[in-house]
Amino acid sequence: MPSLPDQPGTWESKLNRIEQLRIFCMAAESANFREAAVRLGISPQVVTRAVKELEAAFGEVLFHRNTRQVRITAFGERLMHRARLSINALDDLFLDNNHRNDEILSGVVRITAPSTLAHTYLLPVINRIARQHPDITLDLRLSEIITDAVDDKIDIGIRIGFLRDSRYVARAVAKVAFFVCASPDLIARHGAPTTLDELVQRPMSAMVDRNTGRLWPWYFADGQQLGARLPAFVTDDPQTERRALLDGIAFGQLAAFMAMPHLRDGSLVTVLQDLAPAPWDLYVYRPQRGPVPARVRLVFDALVETLSASEDFPLEPPAIVPG
């Protein structure tokens, strides 16, 4: 049986390697070395030195670095997963169950979602998790642009529509209907359209797809699509479009969860409901990239549960009872 090493500095050397791997993992999970240093409470120079020493030890470049960004290499990505598993296993040796739960539920969880869902649906559950688990840092990025969750190091994404990337683990949590709406004032001035041909004669809003720069088509039953011939209002922000509809500028097609509060209070009215398109799925997804950290699973499951249980995703507009 081999004896334990007793040379001075041997164990210190091995501990330094472990700390280097810890620093490397944090750097891999951060936007840049400075952010990793702040989270670890060390200087950026220490992060840089640890990465350089690991690169020398493995004979591989771990990050592509320039003046604007730091991007992990393919080898660095593989090393990060192996290092994280090894570090977690090592930590488990020294933690009892209570301490282990506290240790696991810490770190950064990066979330991307449309801005339209943030305040009403996402912030309540995210803020509740933040209060219950103060060691978890929740990094919420709001955008209608569809990002690459793997390349951008996103832990959890929320999207409406279609997910075709096989690298994602996705849960469909709700159905999102779409309603053509207008203010009662606009309908009084222009009349309610009863056909698509009549609709294009009315003032219509147009939404710019930030992914392509082109105008989104309006969707209707049986796969029909329609665009405004001469839009009365154009924007790339769904909430700004809703404001234009409320102010009587144009007819617009809104996701049901955006329209419902205003349909209930009568500030918007639906038209052409018999031509409504099939609803789209609302997904919560995460990349398939090895074991899922407990903090990510906690947030993922909480978002799935909250959005699945919400009653704010109706498939039909509310019935208006004549008063």
C-alpha positions in Angstrom: 0.0 0.0 0.0 1.6 3.3 -1.0 2.4 5.7 1.8 1.0 9.2 2.1 3.4 11.9 0.8 5.3 13.7 3.6 7.4 16.1 1.5 7.0 19.7 2.5 4.7 21.6 0.2 3.2 18.5 -1.5 -0.3 18.9 0.0 -0.1 22.7 -0.5 0.6 22.1 -4.2 -2.4 19.8 -4.6 -4.6 22.3 -2.8 -3.5 25.0 -5.1 -4.6 22.9 -8.1 -8.0 22.5 -6.5 -8.3 26.2 -5.9 -7.2 26.9 -9.5 -10.0 24.6 -10.7 -12.5 26.4 -8.5 -11.4 29.8 -9.9 -11.5 28.4 -13.4 -15.1 27.1 -13.0 -16.2 30.5 -11.7 -14.5 32.2 -14.6 -16.3 29.8 -17.0 -19.6 30.7 -15.4 -19.0 34.5 -15.5 -19.1 37.0 -18.2 -15.4 37.9 -17.7 -12.5 37.5 -15.3 -13.3 40.6 -13.4 -16.9 39.4 -12.7 -15.4 36.0 -11.5 -13.0 37.9 -9.2 -15.8 39.9 -7.6 -17.8 36.8 -6.9 -14.8 35.0 -5.4 -13.5 38.1 -3.5 -10.1 38.0 -5.1 -8.3 40.2 -7.6 -8.7 39.7 -11.4 -4.9 39.1 -11.5 -5.4 36.0 -9.4 -8.0 34.7 -11.8 -5.8 35.3 -14.8 -2.8 33.6 -13.1 -4.9 30.6 -12.1 -6.2 30.2 -15.7 -2.7 30.6 -17.2 -1.3 28.0 -14.8 -4.0 25.5 -15.7 -3.4 26.2 -19.4 0.2 25.4 -18.9 -0.6 22.2 -17.0 -3.0 20.9 -19.6 -1.2 22.3 -22.6 -4.5 23.7 -24.0 -6.0 27.1 -24.3 -9.0 27.4 -22.0 -10.4 30.8 -23.0 -10.3 32.9 -26.2 -9.5 36.4 -24.9 -9.6 39.8 -26.5 -10.1 43.4 -25.3 -13.9 43.1 -25.3 -14.8 39.6 -24.2 -13.7 36.2 -22.8 -15.1 33.1 -24.4 -14.4 29.5 -23.2 -12.9 27.1 -25.7 -14.3 23.6 -26.5 -11.6 22.0 -24.4 -12.3 24.5 -21.6 -16.0 23.6 -21.7 -15.2 19.9 -21.3 -12.8 20.6 -18.5 -15.3 22.7 -16.7 -17.8 19.9 -16.5 -15.3 17.4 -15.3 -13.8 19.9 -12.8 -17.3 20.8 -11.4 -18.2 17.2 -10.9 -14.9 16.5 -9.1 -15.1 19.6 -6.9 -18.7 18.8 -5.9 -17.7 15.2 -5.0 -14.8 16.5 -2.9 -17.0 19.0 -1.1 -19.5 16.2 -0.3 -16.8 14.5 1.7 -16.8 17.3 4.2 -20.4 18.4 4.4 -23.2 16.9 6.4 -26.6 16.9 4.9 -27.7 20.3 6.2 -24.5 22.0 5.1 -24.6 20.2 1.8 -28.0 21.6 0.9 -26.8 25.1 1.8 -23.7 24.7 -0.4 -25.5 23.2 -3.4 -28.1 26.0 -3.4 -25.7 28.7 -4.2 -24.2 30.3 -7.3 -25.5 32.0 -10.4 -28.6 31.0 -12.4 -28.9 32.8 -15.7 -32.4 33.1 -17.2 -33.6 34.6 -20.5 -37.2 35.5 -21.2 -39.4 37.8 -23.1 -39.9 41.2 -21.4 -43.7 40.8 -21.7 -43.7 38.0 -19.2 -41.3 39.5 -16.7 -43.2 41.7 -14.2 -46.5 39.8 -13.9 -45.4 36.2 -14.2 -41.6 35.8 -13.6 -40.6 38.4 -11.0 -42.9 37.1 -8.2 -41.5 33.5 -8.3 -37.9 34.7 -8.9 -38.1 37.2 -6.0 -39.5 34.5 -3.8 -36.6 32.2 -4.6 -34.2 35.1 -3.9 -35.6 35.6 -0.5 -35.6 31.9 0.4 -32.1 31.2 -1.0 -30.0 34.4 -0.6 -26.9 32.5 -1.8 -28.4 32.1 -5.3 -27.7 34.9 -7.7 -30.5 35.2 -10.2 -29.4 36.8 -13.5 -32.5 37.7 -15.5 -32.0 38.9 -19.1 -35.1 40.2 -20.9 -35.3 40.2 -24.7 -37.5 39.2 -27.6 -34.4 38.1 -29.4 -33.9 34.3 -29.4 -30.4 33.6 -28.1 -28.4 30.4 -28.2 -28.7 29.2 -24.7 -25.6 27.0 -25.0 -23.3 29.5 -26.5 -24.5 32.3 -24.2 -24.3 30.2 -21.1 -28.0 30.5 -20.3 -29.2 28.1 -17.6 -33.0 28.5 -18.2 -35.0 30.0 -21.1 -38.6 30.9 -21.5 -40.1 31.3 -25.0 -43.4 31.4 -26.8 -43.5 29.5 -30.1 -41.3 26.8 -31.5 -38.2 25.2 -30.2 -36.3 23.1 -32.7 -32.9 22.8 -31.0 -32.3 19.2 -29.9 -29.8 20.4 -27.3 -32.7 21.7 -25.1 -34.7 20.0 -22.5 -38.1 21.7 -22.9 -41.4 21.7 -21.0 -44.5 23.1 -22.6 -46.3 24.7 -19.6 -49.2 26.6 -21.2 -51.0 27.5 -24.4 -50.8 31.1 -25.6 -53.8 32.3 -27.7 -53.7 35.4 -29.9 -56.5 38.0 -30.2 -57.1 40.7 -32.7 -58.0 43.8 -30.6 -58.8 47.4 -30.9 -60.2 50.1 -28.6 -63.9 50.8 -28.6 -63.2 54.3 -29.8 -61.3 53.0 -32.9 -64.1 50.6 -33.7 -66.7 53.4 -33.4 -64.7 55.4 -35.9 -63.8 52.7 -38.4 -66.3 49.8 -37.7 -65.5 46.2 -36.7 -64.0 44.1 -39.6 -65.8 40.9 -40.3 -63.4 39.5 -42.8 -59.6 39.6 -43.4 -60.2 41.8 -46.5 -62.0 44.3 -44.4 -59.3 44.2 -41.7 -56.5 45.3 -44.2 -58.7 48.4 -44.9 -58.4 49.4 -41.3 -55.4 51.0 -39.5 -53.2 48.1 -38.4 -50.2 47.9 -36.2 -47.0 46.1 -37.3 -44.4 44.4 -35.0 -40.8 44.2 -36.1 -39.1 40.8 -35.4 -35.9 41.7 -33.7 -34.4 38.4 -34.8 -34.8 39.2 -38.5 -35.6 42.9 -38.8 -38.7 42.0 -40.8 -42.3 42.6 -39.9 -44.1 39.8 -38.1 -47.1 38.5 -40.0 -50.5 38.2 -38.3 -51.6 34.6 -37.9 -55.1 33.2 -38.4 -57.0 29.9 -38.6 -56.1 27.3 -41.3 -52.5 28.6 -41.6 -53.6 32.0 -43.0 -51.1 34.9 -42.6 -51.7 38.6 -43.1 -49.6 41.8 -43.0 -50.5 45.4 -42.8 -50.4 47.0 -46.3 -49.7 50.5 -44.9 -49.2 50.1 -41.1 -50.6 52.9 -39.0 -48.1 52.2 -36.2 -44.8 50.2 -36.3 -42.6 49.2 -33.3 -40.3 46.4 -32.1 -41.7 46.4 -28.5 -44.9 44.4 -27.7 -45.8 46.6 -24.8 -45.5 49.8 -26.9 -47.8 48.2 -29.5 -50.4 47.5 -26.8 -50.2 51.1 -25.7 -50.9 52.2 -29.2 -54.0 49.9 -29.3 -55.3 51.3 -26.0 -54.9 54.8 -27.4 -57.0 54.0 -30.4 -54.2 54.2 -33.0 -54.7 50.8 -34.7 -56.0 47.3 -34.6 -53.4 44.8 -33.4 -52.9 41.1 -32.7 -51.8 40.5 -29.1 -50.9 37.5 -27.0 -53.8 36.6 -24.8 -52.0 37.3 -21.5 -51.2 40.8 -22.7 -54.8 41.5 -23.8 -56.8 39.9 -21.0 -56.7 42.7 -18.4 -57.9 45.2 -21.0 -60.5 42.9 -22.4 -61.9 42.4 -18.9 -62.2 46.1 -18.2 -63.5 47.0 -21.7 -60.6 49.2 -22.8 -60.0 46.7 -25.7 -62.4 44.6 -27.7 -61.7 41.5 -29.8 -62.7 41.1 -33.5 -62.5 38.2 -35.9 -62.5 35.7 -33.1 -63.9 33.0 -35.5 -60.6 33.3 -37.4 -58.3 33.0 -34.4 -55.1 30.9 -35.0 -54.2 27.8 -33.1 -52.5 28.7 -29.8 -48.7 28.5 -29.5 -46.9 26.7 -26.7 -45.1 28.5 -23.9 -41.9 26.7 -23.0 -39.5 26.6 -20.1 -36.3 25.0 -21.3 -32.7 24.4 -20.4 -29.6 23.2 -22.4 -28.7 19.5 -22.2 -25.2 19.8 -20.9 -24.5 17.2 -18.3 -25.7 17.1 -14.7 -28.1 19.9 -13.6 -26.9 21.9 -10.6 -29.4 21.8 -7.8 -29.8 25.6 -7.9 -30.8 25.4 -11.6 -33.2 22.6 -11.1 -34.8 24.5 -8.2 -35.5 27.6 -10.4 -36.5 25.5 -13.4 -39.1 23.5 -11.4 -40.4 26.6 -9.7 -41.0 28.4 -13.1 -42.6 25.3 -14.6 -44.9 24.9 -11.6 -45.9 28.6 -11.5 -46.6 29.0 -15.2 -48.4 25.7 -15.5 -50.7 26.7 -12.7 -51.4 30.2 -13.9 -55.0 31.0 -15.1 -53.8 34.0 -17.1 -53.4 32.0 -20.4 -57.0 31.7 -21.7 -57.8 30.3 -25.1 -60.9 32.5 -25.4 -61.5 36.2 -24.6 -63.8 36.9 -21.6 -67.5 36.9 -22.2 -68.8 40.5 -22.0 -72.1 40.7 -20.2 -74.2 43.7 -21.4 -74.5 46.2 -18.6 
